[in-house]
Amino acid sequence: MTQNNPQTKKLKVAWGITGAGDKIQEIIQTMKELKQQTEDKVDIDVYVSKSADTMLKFYRLDETLKTSFPNVFIESSANSPFLAGMVQSGKYEFLLICPASSNTVAKIVNSISDTLLTNAALMALKAFVPVWIMPVDFKENIIYTKLPNGKDLKLRVRKEEAAQVRQLQTMEDVHVFETPQQVREGFIDWLKTTKPPTSS
């Protein structure tokens, strides 16, 4: 008599990319390294906003992303692809938005769900699904972002944008990260304490 042993299924995570270009090369590299480190246990589906689609082409990273991840979905509308429904129904362990633009942060803080990722984030929180966010405008500061030609662009993070991040940090089930390295560490720590689903 043969016995059916439970087969280990992979965990699934949704990774959202907004149109913020700051640290985008480092973020894509972090994504690739996490995939290599965890692909035996985790599937990462990537969701790209309309603005991010433009930004990734500007940085010539769109093809790199598509060749590195088998499932890359581009925003058509706030409900297409139907990420909000998939997050609410438990398909994903959590939604990670990295990088998150100041526009996306402000909309989530103020419950505005008119884009793919803000809609998915707010619907996730209603269903008690964690949302991880790495805002590019984390604190009031002068920052330097790398352009596609290698030059540095000097930018100012205003107190208004930083204040939205502080509000974001007070929201239940929202986990806020300052750097891609913190995202990486949080992802690995989460995986160490999370049991994979099983099916018989």
C-alpha positions in Angstrom: 0.0 0.0 0.0 1.4 3.4 -0.9 1.1 6.4 1.4 0.6 9.9 0.1 3.0 12.3 1.8 2.0 15.9 2.0 3.8 18.0 -0.6 5.4 21.3 0.4 4.0 24.2 -1.5 5.8 27.5 -1.9 4.8 30.7 -0.1 3.8 33.5 -2.4 4.6 37.2 -2.0 3.4 40.1 -4.2 6.1 42.7 -4.8 4.8 46.1 -6.1 7.0 48.7 -7.8 5.9 52.3 -8.1 7.3 55.1 -10.3 9.9 56.3 -7.8 13.4 55.9 -9.4 15.5 56.5 -6.3 17.6 53.4 -5.4 15.9 51.5 -8.2 19.1 49.7 -9.3 19.8 48.6 -5.8 16.2 47.5 -5.4 16.2 45.4 -8.5 19.5 43.8 -7.4 17.9 43.1 -4.0 14.9 41.5 -5.6 17.2 39.2 -7.7 19.3 38.2 -4.7 16.2 37.4 -2.6 14.8 35.3 -5.4 18.0 33.4 -5.6 18.2 32.9 -1.8 14.6 31.9 -1.3 13.2 30.5 -4.6 13.0 27.0 -3.2 10.5 28.3 -0.6 9.0 31.5 -2.0 7.5 32.6 -5.3 7.7 36.4 -5.9 5.1 37.8 -8.3 5.9 41.4 -9.4 3.3 44.1 -10.0 4.4 47.2 -11.9 2.4 50.4 -11.8 1.9 52.5 -14.9 4.4 55.0 -13.7 6.9 52.3 -12.8 6.6 50.8 -16.3 7.8 54.2 -17.7 10.5 54.6 -15.0 11.9 51.1 -15.5 12.2 51.7 -19.3 13.9 55.1 -18.6 16.5 53.3 -16.4 16.7 50.4 -18.9 15.7 47.9 -16.2 12.4 46.7 -17.7 14.0 43.7 -19.5 16.2 42.8 -16.6 13.1 42.6 -14.4 11.2 40.5 -16.9 14.0 38.1 -17.5 14.7 37.7 -13.7 11.1 37.0 -12.7 8.6 34.7 -14.5 5.5 36.6 -13.3 5.6 40.4 -14.0 2.3 42.1 -14.3 1.8 45.7 -15.6 -1.0 47.9 -14.2 -4.0 48.4 -16.6 -6.3 49.9 -14.0 -6.9 50.0 -10.2 -8.5 46.5 -10.5 -6.5 45.0 -13.4 -4.7 42.8 -12.9 -7.0 41.9 -9.9 -4.3 42.1 -7.3 -6.6 43.5 -4.6 -8.8 40.4 -4.9 -5.9 38.0 -4.8 -4.4 39.7 -1.8 -7.7 39.7 0.1 -8.3 36.0 -0.7 -5.1 35.0 0.8 -3.1 34.1 -2.3 -0.2 36.1 -1.0 1.4 36.2 2.5 1.9 39.9 2.3 2.1 42.8 -0.2 5.5 44.5 -0.4 5.7 47.9 -2.1 9.3 48.8 -2.8 10.0 51.4 -3.9 7.0 53.4 -2.8 6.7 56.9 -4.2 5.5 59.8 -2.0 2.3 59.8 -4.1 1.6 56.2 -3.2 2.4 56.7 0.5 0.1 59.8 0.7 -2.7 57.9 -1.0 -2.5 54.9 1.4 -2.3 57.2 4.4 -5.4 59.0 3.2 -7.3 55.9 2.0 -7.3 56.7 -1.7 -7.4 53.5 -3.8 -7.3 54.8 -7.4 -4.2 52.9 -8.5 -3.3 49.2 -8.7 -1.0 49.3 -5.7 -2.9 51.7 -3.4 -6.1 49.7 -4.0 -4.3 46.5 -3.3 -2.7 47.9 -0.1 -5.9 49.2 1.3 -7.9 46.1 0.5 -5.1 44.0 2.0 -5.3 46.0 5.3 -9.1 45.5 5.4 -8.5 41.8 5.2 -5.8 41.8 7.9 -3.1 41.0 5.3 0.3 42.7 6.2 1.6 45.4 3.9 5.3 46.1 3.7 6.4 49.5 2.4 9.8 51.1 1.6 9.1 54.9 1.0 11.8 56.6 -1.0 11.1 59.9 0.8 11.6 58.5 4.3 12.8 61.5 6.2 13.4 65.2 5.7 16.7 65.3 4.1 18.9 66.1 1.0 19.4 63.0 -1.1 21.3 62.1 -4.2 19.8 59.7 -6.7 21.6 58.0 -9.6 20.4 58.8 -13.1 20.7 56.3 -16.0 23.7 58.2 -17.3 25.5 57.7 -14.0 25.2 61.3 -12.8 23.9 62.2 -9.4 20.7 64.2 -9.1 20.3 66.3 -5.9 16.8 66.2 -4.4 15.1 67.5 -1.3 12.7 65.3 0.8 10.3 67.9 2.2 8.8 67.8 5.7 5.4 67.3 4.1 6.5 64.0 2.5 8.3 62.9 5.6 5.2 63.6 7.7 3.2 61.2 5.5 5.7 58.4 6.3 5.4 59.0 10.0 1.6 58.6 9.6 2.2 55.4 7.6 4.2 54.0 10.5 1.3 54.3 12.8 -1.1 52.2 10.7 -2.0 48.7 11.8 -0.4 45.8 9.9 1.9 48.2 8.0 5.6 47.6 8.2 7.8 50.4 7.0 11.4 50.1 5.9 14.0 52.8 5.1 16.4 50.9 2.9 16.5 47.9 0.5 18.9 46.3 3.0 16.3 46.5 5.7 13.7 45.0 3.3 16.1 42.1 2.6 16.8 41.5 6.3 13.1 41.6 7.1 12.3 39.2 4.3 14.8 36.6 5.5 13.7 37.0 9.1 10.1 36.5 8.1 10.9 33.4 6.1 12.8 31.9 9.1 9.6 32.1 11.2 7.0 31.2 8.6 6.0 27.6 7.9 5.3 26.7 4.3 1.7 25.6 3.3 1.2 21.9 2.7 -1.2 20.0 0.5 -1.9 16.3 0.5 
